[in-house]
Amino acid sequence: MYKISIIIPIHNIESYLEETLDSLFNQTIGHENLEVLMINDCSTDRSLEIIDKYASKFYNFIAVHLTENSGLPGKPRNIGIEKATGEYLMFMDHDDYYSKDACEVFYNKIAQENADIIFSRYNYVFDDGRRSKSPNYLGEINELNLNSIEENKSILDFAPSIWTKMFKRSFILDNNIRFPEGMLAEDLSFYVHSLLKAKGIIYLNNYFSYNYRIRDSDGEKSTIHIRNKKYLQAMIDGYYNTYDILKSLKKEDYFPVFFESHLNYWLYSFILSNAERQEKVQLLENSFLLFEKQRDYNLNLDEKYLPLVDNILNRNFDEAIDIAEVMADFQMELIAQKNRMSDLQTTSGWLKYKIENINQRIKKRI
């Protein structure tokens, strides 16, 4: 039996895939202790060729080619769970990479404590080479080691970030924990379900196991930067699925802990959405029950969203959209100003600014 099975849904990511797979081959725990399940979701670029190359070179890099594109990662991950044979499970995105000792650090700690889940913080990696750290939720605390979620409910509000986590496979199978398919926020549902069932939870606050790539260039956008109707609706579907899990486990009172940050994020995404007006009306109609629950539980949504939320709750969807469009203009101007400031910090950006400034002065004189 392998120590760890790592499941990777893959679709059209040829530019980054080899770096992703190499980060597994080079793990300090020894790649021979890993089962790498490469779930090809009908790629049409060189990803298929790269997957087959690794599968032919390394017996423990296993290619699984789906016959129909699922469009979202829930189904490929579930297929990976069914095929996995490792003692523990990890889930990786196809364009990211692990820290070199991630598998070893996680495996040694979770096995020593006989826990069901272990996870940690991570790094953001940007196209321009910048890096930043994920939020520190615990301040000076180095580690949490809980018997159950009841001992510290604060971790319910941590980012779901499924790729920073290791799960005992028998725990996942015994509790029939799976990803919802055909929707986003699938990692939230999986995270919620597993936390509420786990006997043994470890969180490493000062360890960074994962490098999460943010792609935001033209034609190369990460999913988090896609804000059309399909993705906003898929997020809503995922939120409802998570709420159904809370109800089924008689933990509905946990709704405020899980959903405060997620509804704030959905509103932010809605404001910046490129959906058509009628599509936005449909999105607000479909999200209405979530915002009713937000009102029932008195969630602390960001103050700037309150006029928007008030109109949603009163079913004044056209007014809500008008407010969102004004907020979008303001937000885009803030982003543009931030980008201009970043550009000025480079030599080329500074020269460009100076040349434009001189040209403007000449025009004014003329």
N, C-alpha and C positions, 0 to 999 in steps of 0.2 A: 504493500500500500504506500502511495506517495504521502509525504507529510502535508502538502498543500496542493489543492487544485485551484488554478487561477483561470477565471472565465473572462474572455474578451469578445464582446460583440464587435464585428468589423464591417465597415462599409465605406468604400471609396476614400481611403486615407493613405495612399501610397507614399506621400511625402514624409510621413512621420512613423509609419508602421515598423520599419526596421529598428529605429531607435527604441520604440516601445518594447519590441520582442527582445532586443539585446539587453535591455535593463533587467529582464527576467533571466536570460542566459547567464548574466554576470552576477547574479545574487550570491552573497557570501555564504548562504546556507548550502550552496551547491545546486546547480540546475537539475541534477539528477534526482533531487528530492521534490521537484516540482512537476506537476502535470499541468501543461498549458493548453487550454481548450480554446482554440481560435474559431469562433463561430462566424463564418462568412455570410453576411446578410445580403447576398446577391450583388457583390461588388462588380463594377464594370470597368474599373481601372486596373492598374498593376497590383492591387492588393491581393487578388486571387493568386497571382504568380508568386508573390512574396510569401503568402501563407503556405503554398505547396512546397516552396523551396525549404522553409524551416521544417515542415513536416517530413520532408524526405531526408534531411540532414540529422534530425534529432527525434528519436523514437518517442520522447515524452512531449513533443510539440504536436498536438493532434488537430488536424483540419476537419472541420464540420461545415459542409456547404449546404446552405438552405436553398430550397427550390423556389421559394417565393419571398419577396422582400417584405419584412415585417414593419419597416419604417421607424420603429422605436425599439429601445434596448430590452424591454421587458421579456419578450418571447425568446430572443437569443440567450439571455441569461438563464431563463427557466430551462431551456434545452441543455445548457451547460450544467445546471444543477443535477439534472437527471442522468447525465453521462459521467459526472465526476466520481472519482474513486478515492480522492485524498481524504485525510483525516480532518482537514480544515478547508474552508472555502474563502477565496478572495475574488473580488470583481474589479476589473480594470477597464478604463476607457481606451479606445484604440489609438489615441494621439498623445497619451501621457506617458510618464515613466516613473518607476519606483526609485526611492533612495536605495543605494547599493546593499544595505544591510536590513532593509525593511522586513523581508520574510523571516530572517533569522531573529531579529528583535521581537517581532510579534509571536513567532512560534515558541520561542523559549519561554516567554512570559505567560502566554495563555496556557501552555502545557503545564508549567510549574504551578499555576494557580487553579488549574482545571476549570477555567471559566468558559462561558458560552460565546462571549464577544470580547474583542479587544480593538481599540481604535486610537487614533492620534490626530494631531494637527497636520497641515500640509502647506506647500508653497504654491503660489500663483506664478506662472511663467508666461511672460508676454512676448508677442512677436518681435518687439524692439529690443529684447534682451533684458528688460527689467524683471525683477523678482520681488515678491512681497509675501508676507506670512499670513496665514489664516488667523482669524480672531483668537485672542486669548480670553477664554471665558472664565478662567479660574484664578487669574492673578498669579500669586507666588506659589500656588499649590502645584506640585510636580506630577502627582499621579492620583487618580481615583481608583479605588478597588472596592466594588459594591457587590453585595450578595444579591440584591434586586434593585429595581428602579425606585422602590419605595424609600430607599435610604438616601437618595439624592435626586429629586425630580428635576433639578436644573438641567441635567444633560438631555432632557426631552426637547429642549430648545436649541440644542446644537445643530449645526448644519448636517443634513442627512449624509452627504458625501460618501456614498456607498463604497467608493474606491479607496477609502482610508481604513477599511474595516476588515477584520478576519473573524469568521464564524466557525464554530464547531459544526461539522457537516451533519452529524447525528442529531444535533439540536434542531437544525433547519428541517430535516426530514421528519423527525418525530412530531414537530409542531405544524407540519404542512405549511411552512412559510414560503411564499412565492411572490414574484413580482407581478403586479397587474399588467396585462398586455394591452397594447393599443392606446396607451395614454402616457403622459408625462407625470412627474412627481412620483414615479414608480419607486424611486429610491426612498422617498419619504414613507410610503406605505410599508415597504420591506423593513425599514429602520424602526418604525413605530411598532410593528407587529413583533419584531425580534426583541426590542427593548422591554416590552410589556411581558414577554414570556421568559426572558433570560434569568438564569440562576448563575450569576457570576459575570460581572461587567467590569472591564478595565479600560481606563482612559489615560493616555500618556500626554500630558499637557505641554511638555517641553521637547517632545520628539516629533520630527517631521518625516513621515514615511513616504510621502507622495509628492509628485510635481505635476500640478494641474495646469495644462496649457490653455491660455486664453487666445483664441484666434479671432482677429477682428479686421483682417484685411479684406479687400474686395474679392469675392469668390471663395474666401477661406474663413467663414465665420463659424465660431463655436455655436452649439445649440442655444446657449444662454443669450446669444445676441440675435436670435431669430424671433421676431415678435409678430408673426402673422396670425390670422384667425385659427388656423389648424393647431398651432402650438399653444396659443392661449386657451383654446378649448381643451386640448390634451392636458394642460395643467389643471383646469377645473375638474376634469374627469378623475385625475389622480387625487385631488383633494377630497372629492366625494368618496372615493374608494378608501382613503385613509379614515375618513369619518365613519364609514361603515365598519371598519375594523374596530375602532373605539367602541362603537355601539355593541358589536358582537361580543366583545370582551368585558362589557359593562364598565367601561372606562370613559364614558362620554364626558365626564367632568374634567378630563385632561384636554379638552378642545382648546381652551385659551392658551395653554402652554405650547401646543404644537402649531397653532394657526396664526398667531399674531404676526410673526415675521413673514410667514408665507403669504398672507393676504396683503401685507404691505408690498411685498415683492410683485405680486400679481398686479396690483394697482399701478406700480411703477412701469411694469411691462405693458399694461393696457394703454397708459398715457403715451408711450413711445411706439405703439403699434402702428403698422402700416395697413391695417385692415380697413375695408370699406365701411362707410357709415352704417349701412344696414347690418353688416357683419358685427359691428360693435354693439348694436342694439341686441342682437342675438346673444352675444357674449355676456352682456349685462343681465339679460333675462335668465340665462343659464347659471349665472353665478349668484343670483338673488338669494337663494336659501342659505348660502354660506355667509352672506353679509347679515342676514337675519340672525343667524347664530352668533355672529360677531356682536350684534347689538344685545342679544340675550345675555351673553357672557361679559359684556362691557369691555371688550378688548381695547387695548390702547393703541389704536392705529395712529400713524404719523399725522400730526395736526394739519399738515398741508393737504391731506387727502379728505378731510372731514366734509367739506362742501360737496365733493364728488360722491362720497358715501351716502350723505344725506339724500341726495337726489336719486341714487340707486334704490335706497330703502323706500322712497316715496314713489318709485317706479317712474320718475321723470327722466327717462333714459336719454331723450334728446338734449335736455339741459345738462345732464351728466357728461355727455359727449362734448358739448360746447366747452364746458369747464376743462375737460381733459385736453382738448386741442389748445386752449390758452396755456395750460400748464406745460404741454409738449413744446410749444414755441419757446417758453422761458427756459425749459430744461435743455433744449438744443443749443440755445445761446450760451448757457453755462458750460456745456461740453465744448463748444467752439472756443470759448475764452480759455478754458483749461488747456486745450490742444495748442492754442497760440502761445501760451506761456511755456508749455513743454518744448515747442519748436524753437523759441527764443533761447533756450538753454543750450542749443547746439550751435557750433560755429557757423554752419551753413544757414541755419535759421536766422541767426543774428545778422549775417551779411544780407540775406534776402530782405529782412526788415529794414535795414539801413538804406538799401538801394531803393526800395519802395518809398521810404520816407523822403529821400532826396528827390525822387521823381515827382512826388506830390508837391513838394516845395517849388520845384521848377514850374510845374503847371500853374500853381497859384500866382507866381510872378508874371507868367505870360498872360 
